[in-house]
Amino acid sequence: MKYTRTLHARLWKYFAIFAAAIALVIWLMQFFSFDRMYYQREIDKIESIGETVAYEWRNVKFSQAVSIEFYRNEVPVHIFNSKGANQGSLVLQISDPNPLNARDFIRRYEESGQEHYIENIKDPLVPNTNFVVYGTKILNESSPQDSLYIFIVNPMGPLETVRNILRENLFILLATMVAMAIIISYFMAKRIAEPLVVMTEKTEKLAEGSYDVVFEESNIQEIDKLSRTLNHATAELAKLDQEKRNFLATISHDLRTPLASIKAYAELIRDISGHNPVKRGEHIQIIVKEADWMSAMISEILEYSRIQSGSINYEMSDFSLHGLTEGVVKKFQEVECVLKDVKIRVEADDDTYAFGDMHRIQRVIHNFISNAIRYSPADDVVEISIKRSGGKIRWEIQDHGSGIAKEDQNLIWERYFTQSKDYDRVNGGIGLGLSIVKGILMAHSASFGVESEEGKGAVFWFELEAAKGEY
């Protein structure tokens, strides 16, 4: 049963069906259209001969060459006068199986009233044998009584004999086509199936985690395209696997550090500072801080996973982008800005109402401000600008930090990327903040980007659709 699903078996089956279909078409043509096609071909032939004879006779150009042509076609051609007298025969009488005499022919021709008379007459002596009789008139306009008649008789062989010959040839044709189908399907399967079999084996290795496989091209366009796609997928999987390893190593390290601190300070409280309110409070505050950092890291991972899986339902509405920004800035000014002595300045137009998911855009603003403060030097100013331009609201933030290298400006939006490369949890994140920003803004069909030079800080920006309401 399994063999019937292989490419070789299916190719053979399809070619066999194709051969059988052609044979069936030929068979049906033999029964339903062979007689008509056969007779039509013979009629067309003798009509052409009759018109040529009439033309030659009218122009007095009759020659031996013309007689030989008709003789080779084995078509008896007679020319009679109105009394039935033979004016010339263009073939030997021995090859002339004439079913009508001259007077019968002239009578039938005149009674038909047609310029070109054609009739199919059965041979009374030989079953299944017919004659196609053709006649036309060479009119003598000055002396109509001297007009002549062209009389052509074309004997047609027994159709049953012809059918039997075709039937025998049909069986031979069918056998030949089936044999060719087997041979062609074998070589096609070898040509097409072998690269696919190799691809399948390499794909199985890829599924097992072997990312060093290379899918070869085979000069077949579709297979070559598949090979290039698989090679690209392999490279991306290898990259993702390396990122995953780095990420797990980083997470393990970053979790171990706060957990070790939490354990150490919990032991200090138990053994030393438990009865000292001041020391106990300091140690508890450190435990809370480490727990908050771990909670924020886990929340960021879960947020990124939800964005990537598309499980977030965005609640779109009109909101004040300026007001939302001021709310986020106020929270930073209470903690982070105080610790680094960084100030935040906001400049906004009056009409900065945008359309989007307010809570998700709040996360975007939070991540941008957090990054700006993180990479800004102490006693610096972070500048936020909110401007309306036509149907768009543009939000941008500028810091005066170390800037971003040109080759990294496209990479910073990718998961697990951080400029420090070492995932320092004090000075940087785990590399998901801007990936989350990218996912949210893409869900809003928003434009976004970064402009930066090393040593001159960076400007991050995004544009949202302006709200449709009047405010």
C-alpha positions in Angstrom: 0.0 0.0 0.0 2.9 2.3 0.8 4.4 1.9 -2.6 1.3 3.2 -4.3 1.9 6.6 -2.7 5.5 6.9 -4.0 6.3 9.5 -6.7 7.5 6.7 -9.1 4.2 4.8 -8.7 2.1 7.9 -9.2 4.0 9.1 -12.2 3.6 5.7 -13.8 -0.1 5.7 -13.0 -0.6 9.2 -14.4 1.3 8.4 -17.6 -0.7 5.1 -18.0 -4.0 7.0 -17.5 -2.8 9.6 -20.1 -2.0 6.9 -22.6 -5.3 5.2 -22.0 -7.1 8.5 -22.4 -5.5 9.1 -25.8 -6.3 5.6 -27.0 -9.9 6.1 -25.8 -10.2 9.3 -27.8 -8.8 7.6 -30.9 -11.3 4.8 -30.4 -14.2 7.1 -30.0 -13.2 9.0 -33.1 -13.1 5.8 -35.0 -16.7 5.0 -34.1 -18.3 8.4 -34.1 -16.4 10.6 -36.6 -14.3 8.3 -38.8 -16.9 7.7 -41.5 -17.6 11.4 -41.8 -13.9 12.4 -41.8 -13.1 9.7 -44.3 -15.8 10.7 -46.7 -15.1 14.4 -46.4 -11.5 13.9 -47.2 -12.4 11.9 -50.4 -15.0 14.5 -51.4 -12.5 17.3 -51.0 -10.0 15.4 -53.1 -12.3 14.8 -56.1 -13.8 18.3 -55.9 -10.3 19.7 -56.2 -9.6 17.4 -59.2 -12.9 18.3 -60.8 -12.2 22.0 -60.5 -8.7 21.6 -61.9 -10.0 19.6 -64.9 -12.7 22.2 -65.6 -10.2 25.0 -65.4 -7.7 23.3 -67.7 -10.4 22.4 -70.3 -11.9 25.9 -70.4 -8.5 27.4 -71.0 -7.5 24.7 -73.5 -4.4 23.9 -71.5 -5.0 20.1 -71.1 -1.7 18.3 -71.1 -0.3 14.8 -70.6 1.2 16.0 -67.3 -2.3 16.6 -66.0 -3.4 13.2 -67.1 -0.5 11.6 -65.3 -1.4 13.4 -62.1 -5.0 12.1 -62.1 -3.8 8.6 -63.0 -1.4 8.6 -60.0 -4.4 9.6 -57.8 -6.2 6.6 -59.3 -9.3 8.7 -59.8 -11.2 8.0 -63.0 -12.2 11.2 -64.8 -14.6 11.2 -67.8 -15.8 14.0 -69.9 -19.1 13.6 -71.8 -21.1 15.8 -74.2 -24.8 16.3 -73.6 -25.6 13.1 -75.5 -23.4 11.0 -73.3 -20.6 10.6 -75.8 -17.2 10.2 -74.1 -14.9 13.1 -75.0 -11.9 11.8 -73.1 -10.9 9.6 -70.3 -8.0 10.5 -68.1 -7.3 7.0 -66.8 -7.2 3.6 -68.2 -10.6 1.9 -68.5 -9.3 -1.2 -66.7 -9.1 0.8 -63.5 -12.5 2.4 -63.9 -15.1 0.7 -61.7 -18.0 2.9 -62.9 -21.3 2.3 -61.2 -23.2 4.7 -63.5 -23.4 5.0 -67.2 -23.1 8.5 -68.9 -26.9 9.0 -69.4 -27.7 8.0 -65.8 -25.0 10.4 -64.6 -26.3 13.3 -66.7 -29.8 12.7 -65.6 -28.9 12.7 -61.9 -26.8 15.8 -62.4 -29.5 17.8 -64.1 -32.1 16.7 -61.5 -29.9 17.9 -58.6 -29.9 21.5 -59.9 -26.5 22.0 -58.3 -23.4 23.3 -59.9 -21.3 20.6 -58.2 -23.1 17.3 -57.9 -21.9 14.8 -55.2 -23.5 11.5 -54.4 -22.5 8.5 -52.4 -23.6 5.3 -54.1 -23.3 1.7 -52.7 -21.6 -1.0 -54.8 -24.3 -3.7 -55.3 -21.6 -6.3 -55.9 -19.2 -5.7 -53.0 -20.7 -5.3 -49.5 -19.6 -2.2 -47.5 -18.1 -0.6 -50.6 -19.2 2.8 -51.8 -18.5 5.1 -54.7 -18.3 8.8 -54.4 -19.6 10.3 -57.6 -18.8 13.9 -58.5 -20.0 15.9 -61.4 -19.9 19.4 -62.8 -20.7 21.1 -66.0 -18.3 23.0 -68.4 -20.8 25.5 -69.9 -20.4 26.6 -73.5 -22.1 30.0 -73.3 -22.2 30.6 -77.1 -23.5 27.1 -77.8 -25.1 25.5 -74.7 -25.9 22.3 -76.6 -22.1 21.7 -76.9 -21.6 22.0 -73.1 -19.6 19.2 -71.5 -19.9 17.2 -68.3 -17.1 16.2 -66.0 -17.8 12.8 -64.3 -15.5 11.6 -61.6 -15.9 8.3 -59.8 -13.9 7.6 -56.6 -14.1 4.0 -55.3 -13.8 3.8 -51.5 -12.6 0.6 -49.9 -14.8 -1.3 -47.4 -14.9 0.8 -44.2 -15.0 -2.3 -42.0 -11.6 -3.3 -43.4 -10.2 0.1 -42.7 -11.6 0.0 -39.2 -10.0 -3.4 -38.6 -6.7 -2.0 -39.7 -7.1 1.0 -37.4 -8.1 -1.3 -34.5 -5.0 -3.4 -34.9 -2.9 -0.3 -35.1 -4.7 1.1 -32.1 -3.7 -1.9 -30.0 -0.1 -1.5 -31.1 -0.3 2.2 -30.4 -1.7 1.6 -26.9 1.0 -1.0 -26.1 3.6 1.3 -27.3 2.3 4.2 -25.3 2.0 2.2 -22.1 5.6 1.0 -22.6 6.7 4.6 -23.2 4.8 5.7 -20.1 6.7 3.1 -18.0 10.0 4.2 -19.4 9.4 7.9 -19.2 7.9 7.7 -15.7 10.9 5.7 -14.5 13.4 8.3 -15.8 11.2 11.2 -14.6 10.9 9.6 -11.2 14.6 9.2 -11.1 15.1 12.8 -12.2 12.5 14.3 -9.8 12.2 11.8 -7.0 15.8 11.4 -6.2 16.4 15.1 -5.3 13.2 15.0 -3.2 14.3 11.8 -1.4 17.6 13.5 -0.6 15.8 16.6 0.6 13.5 14.5 2.8 16.5 12.8 4.4 18.2 16.2 5.0 15.0 17.6 6.3 14.8 14.8 8.8 18.3 15.6 10.0 17.2 19.3 10.2 14.2 18.3 12.4 16.7 16.5 14.7 18.6 19.7 15.2 21.4 19.3 12.6 21.7 22.8 11.1 24.7 22.2 9.0 22.8 20.5 6.2 22.8 22.1 2.7 20.0 21.5 0.2 21.5 21.1 -3.3 19.8 22.5 -6.5 18.9 20.1 -9.3 18.2 22.4 -12.4 14.5 21.9 -11.9 13.0 25.3 -11.2 10.4 24.3 -8.5 12.9 22.0 -6.7 15.6 24.7 -6.9 13.2 27.2 -5.4 12.3 24.7 -2.6 16.1 24.2 -2.0 16.7 27.9 -1.6 13.8 28.2 0.7 14.9 25.3 2.9 18.5 26.7 2.9 17.1 30.1 4.1 14.9 28.3 6.7 17.9 26.3 7.9 20.0 29.5 8.3 17.2 31.2 10.2 16.7 28.1 12.4 20.4 28.0 13.1 20.3 31.6 14.0 17.3 31.2 16.2 18.8 28.2 17.9 21.9 30.2 18.7 19.8 33.0 20.0 17.8 30.6 22.1 21.0 29.2 23.6 22.3 32.6 24.3 19.0 33.7 25.7 18.7 30.6 28.0 22.2 31.1 29.2 21.5 34.8 29.9 18.2 34.1 31.6 19.9 31.4 33.7 22.6 33.8 34.7 20.2 36.7 35.3 17.8 34.6 37.4 20.7 33.0 39.4 22.0 36.4 40.4 18.8 37.9 41.9 17.8 34.5 43.4 21.3 34.3 45.0 20.8 37.8 46.4 17.3 37.0 47.7 18.5 33.9 49.4 21.6 35.7 50.9 19.6 38.6 52.3 16.9 36.3 53.5 19.5 34.4 55.4 20.9 37.7 56.8 17.5 38.6 58.1 17.2 35.2 59.6 20.6 35.1 61.2 21.7 38.7 61.8 19.3 41.5 61.1 16.0 40.0 62.1 16.0 41.9 65.4 17.5 45.1 63.9 14.7 47.1 62.3 17.0 49.4 60.2 19.1 46.6 58.8 16.1 44.3 58.4 14.3 47.1 56.4 17.4 47.6 54.1 17.7 43.9 53.4 14.0 43.5 52.8 14.1 46.4 50.3 16.9 44.7 48.4 14.9 41.4 48.3 11.8 43.4 46.9 14.0 45.1 44.3 15.4 41.8 43.1 12.0 40.2 43.0 10.6 43.2 41.0 13.4 42.9 38.5 12.6 39.2 38.1 8.9 39.9 37.7 9.6 42.6 35.1 11.8 40.2 33.1 9.2 37.4 33.1 6.4 39.9 32.2 8.5 41.0 29.2 9.1 37.5 28.0 5.3 36.7 28.3 4.4 40.0 26.5 6.7 39.2 23.6 5.3 35.6 23.4 1.8 36.9 23.2 2.7 39.5 20.5 4.4 36.8 18.4 1.6 34.4 18.7 -1.0 37.0 17.8 -3.1 36.3 20.8 -3.4 40.0 21.8 -6.8 41.7 21.2 -6.1 45.3 20.3 -8.8 47.7 21.6 -8.6 50.7 19.2 -10.0 54.1 20.1 -9.1 57.8 20.0 -6.8 59.0 22.8 -4.5 61.9 23.6 -1.0 60.9 22.8 0.3 64.0 24.6 -1.7 63.1 27.8 -0.6 59.5 27.6 3.1 60.5 27.3 2.8 62.9 30.3 1.5 60.1 32.4 4.4 57.8 31.6 6.9 60.6 32.0 5.6 61.3 35.5 6.2 57.7 36.7 9.8 57.8 35.4 10.4 61.2 37.1 9.5 59.7 40.4 12.1 56.9 40.3 14.5 56.4 37.3 15.1 60.0 36.5 16.0 60.7 40.2 18.4 57.9 40.4 20.4 59.0 37.2 19.5 62.7 37.6 18.1 62.7 34.0 15.4 65.2 33.1 12.7 64.7 30.5 11.3 67.6 28.4 8.1 67.1 26.4 7.1 69.5 23.6 3.7 68.8 21.9 1.2 70.4 19.6 -2.3 71.2 20.9 -4.1 68.6 18.7 -2.3 65.3 19.2 -5.2 62.9 19.4 -4.3 59.6 17.8 -6.2 56.4 17.0 -4.9 53.1 18.4 -4.8 50.8 21.5 -3.9 53.3 24.3 -2.5 50.6 26.7 -0.2 49.1 24.0 1.0 52.4 22.9 1.7 53.2 26.5 4.0 50.2 26.6 5.8 51.5 23.5 6.3 54.9 25.1 7.5 53.3 28.3 10.1 51.2 26.5 11.4 54.1 24.4 11.8 56.4 27.5 13.3 53.5 29.5 15.9 53.0 26.8 16.6 56.7 26.5 17.3 57.1 30.2 19.3 53.9 30.3 21.8 55.1 27.7 21.8 58.7 28.6 24.7 60.1 30.7 24.0 61.5 34.2 22.7 65.1 34.4 21.3 64.9 30.8 18.0 65.9 29.2 15.9 63.5 27.2 13.7 65.4 24.7 10.2 64.1 23.5 8.4 65.8 20.6 4.8 65.1 19.6 3.7 66.8 16.3 0.8 66.5 14.0 1.5 66.3 10.3 -1.6 66.0 8.1 -3.4 62.8 9.0 -0.5 61.5 11.2 0.8 62.1 14.7 4.6 61.8 15.0 6.1 60.9 18.3 9.9 60.9 18.8 12.4 60.8 21.6 16.0 62.0 21.5 18.8 61.0 23.9 22.4 62.1 24.0 24.0 58.8 24.8 26.7 56.8 22.9 24.5 56.3 19.8 24.0 53.2 17.7 26.3 51.9 15.1 25.0 52.0 11.6 25.3 48.2 11.1 23.2 47.7 14.3 20.3 50.0 13.5 18.3 47.3 11.8 19.3 44.6 14.3 18.1 46.5 17.4 14.5 45.6 16.6 15.2 41.8 16.6 14.6 39.6 19.6 17.4 39.1 22.2 19.5 41.9 20.7 21.3 44.3 23.0 24.0 46.8 22.2 26.1 45.6 25.1 26.1 42.0 23.8 26.6 40.8 27.3 23.1 41.3 28.6 24.2 43.2 31.7 21.1 43.4 33.7 22.1 46.5 35.5 22.8 48.6 32.4 20.6 46.8 29.8 17.6 44.5 29.3 17.3 41.0 27.9 16.9 42.2 24.4 13.1 42.0 24.0 12.0 45.6 24.6 12.3 46.9 21.1 11.0 43.6 19.7 7.9 44.2 21.7 7.7 47.8 20.4 8.1 46.5 16.8 5.3 44.0 17.2 2.9 46.5 18.7 3.6 49.2 16.1 3.3 46.7 13.2 -0.1 45.7 14.5 -1.1 49.3 14.3 0.3 49.6 10.7 2.5 52.4 12.1 5.7 53.7 10.6 8.7 53.6 13.0 12.5 53.9 13.0 15.7 55.2 14.5 18.1 57.9 13.5 21.5 57.8 15.1 25.3 58.4 14.8 27.8 56.9 17.2 28.7 59.4 19.9 25.8 61.7 19.1 22.8 59.9 20.7 19.7 58.5 19.0 16.3 59.6 17.9 13.5 56.9 18.0 10.2 57.7 16.4 6.8 56.3 15.3 3.7 57.7 13.6 0.1 56.9 14.3 -3.1 57.7 12.5 -4.6 60.9 13.7 -8.0 60.6 15.5 -11.0 61.3 13.3 -13.0 63.1 15.9 -13.1 66.8 16.7 -11.3 67.8 20.0 
